[in-house]
Amino acid sequence: MAMPERRKHRRLPIKIPLSCSKVGSTAEKARKGLTVNVSPGGLYFQTRAATFKDGSLVRVGLSIPPTTGVLELGGTISSFAKVLRTHRIQDSHTSTVLSSSKYGVALEFCQPPKFSM
């Protein structure tokens, strides 16, 4: 029997490049990643950076590519978000965690994302 969906927002499986930086840190550089899914309430992405900690606040920016007939010039979606959880993604070929591992990061938006061109 399938479990009922408990999420508030429907997630869309969209792969978009993003950058994240810790709020309040001027020394820390922005970390890069790729979204797995996005909703109005948050997103889940994969990254090689192991620096994200549960509960921390980040500024996230998604690079929206130009799309003919929809968004000719592209743009950026940005927001502040809270890190809900992180986990290492194991290599499916060896079932081990390697030094080049990817990490999964779930974010919840603290405010509605803003779009800019």
C-alpha positions as CSV (number, residue, x, y, z in Angstrom):
1,M,0.0,0.0,0.0
2,A,1.4,3.4,-1.0
3,M,2.0,6.0,1.7
4,P,0.1,9.2,1.4
5,E,2.1,12.3,0.3
6,R,2.9,14.5,3.3
7,R,4.7,17.3,1.5
8,K,3.1,20.7,1.3
9,H,4.4,21.4,-2.2
10,R,4.7,19.2,-5.3
11,R,8.3,18.7,-6.4
12,L,9.4,19.0,-10.0
13,P,12.4,16.9,-11.2
14,I,14.5,19.8,-12.6
15,K,18.3,19.8,-13.0
16,I,19.6,23.4,-12.7
17,P,23.0,24.6,-11.7
18,L,23.1,26.5,-8.3
19,S,25.4,28.2,-6.0
20,C,25.1,28.3,-2.2
21,S,27.0,30.4,0.4
22,K,26.7,30.5,4.2
23,V,24.8,33.5,5.5
24,G,27.0,35.9,7.4
25,S,30.3,34.5,6.1
26,T,32.4,36.7,3.9
27,A,35.4,34.4,3.9
28,E,33.6,31.3,2.7
29,K,33.3,30.9,-1.1
30,A,30.1,29.9,-2.8
31,R,29.7,26.2,-3.3
32,K,28.3,24.8,-6.6
33,G,25.7,22.0,-7.1
34,L,23.0,20.7,-9.3
35,T,19.3,20.5,-8.3
36,V,17.5,17.1,-8.3
37,N,14.1,18.6,-7.6
38,V,12.6,22.0,-6.8
39,S,9.3,23.1,-5.2
40,P,7.9,26.5,-4.1
41,G,8.9,25.5,-0.5
42,G,12.5,24.3,-1.1
43,L,14.8,22.1,-3.1
44,Y,17.1,19.1,-3.0
45,F,20.5,19.3,-4.7
46,Q,23.7,17.3,-5.1
47,T,27.2,18.8,-4.5
48,R,30.8,17.7,-3.9
49,A,31.1,20.2,-1.0
50,A,30.9,18.6,2.4
51,T,30.5,22.0,4.2
52,F,26.7,22.1,4.6
53,K,25.5,21.6,8.2
54,D,21.9,20.9,9.3
55,G,20.2,24.0,10.6
56,S,22.5,26.5,8.9
57,L,21.2,29.4,6.8
58,V,22.4,29.8,3.3
59,R,21.8,32.1,0.3
60,V,21.0,30.0,-2.8
61,G,21.0,31.1,-6.4
62,L,19.7,29.0,-9.3
63,S,20.9,29.9,-12.8
64,I,17.9,29.6,-15.2
65,P,19.2,29.0,-18.8
66,P,17.7,30.9,-21.7
67,T,14.8,29.1,-23.3
68,T,13.4,30.0,-26.7
69,G,9.8,31.2,-26.4
70,V,9.7,31.1,-22.6
71,L,12.6,33.0,-21.1
72,E,14.8,34.3,-23.9
73,L,17.6,35.8,-21.8
74,G,17.6,33.4,-18.8
75,G,17.8,34.6,-15.3
76,T,18.5,33.8,-11.7
77,I,16.2,32.7,-8.9
78,S,17.5,33.5,-5.4
79,S,16.4,33.1,-1.8
80,F,17.6,32.4,1.7
81,A,17.1,28.9,2.9
82,K,17.7,26.6,5.9
83,V,19.6,23.3,5.5
84,L,17.2,20.6,6.6
85,R,19.5,17.6,6.1
86,T,22.6,16.4,4.4
87,H,23.9,13.0,3.5
88,R,26.7,11.3,1.6
89,I,25.7,9.6,-1.6
90,Q,27.5,6.3,-2.0
91,D,29.0,5.1,-5.3
92,S,26.6,2.5,-6.5
93,H,29.5,0.5,-8.2
94,T,31.6,-0.1,-5.1
95,S,29.1,0.6,-2.3
96,T,31.8,2.6,-0.6
97,V,32.1,6.3,0.3
98,L,35.0,7.7,-1.7
99,S,36.9,11.0,-1.2
100,S,35.2,12.3,-4.4
101,S,31.7,11.5,-3.0
102,K,28.7,13.6,-3.7
103,Y,26.5,14.9,-1.0
104,G,22.7,15.4,-1.0
105,V,21.4,18.6,0.6
106,A,17.7,19.4,1.3
107,L,16.9,23.1,1.7
108,E,13.7,24.8,2.9
109,F,13.2,28.4,1.6
110,C,12.9,31.0,4.4
111,Q,11.2,33.4,2.1
112,P,9.6,33.0,-1.4
113,P,12.3,32.9,-4.1
114,K,12.8,36.0,-6.2
115,F,13.4,35.9,-9.9
116,S,15.8,38.4,-11.6
117,M,17.0,38.8,-15.2
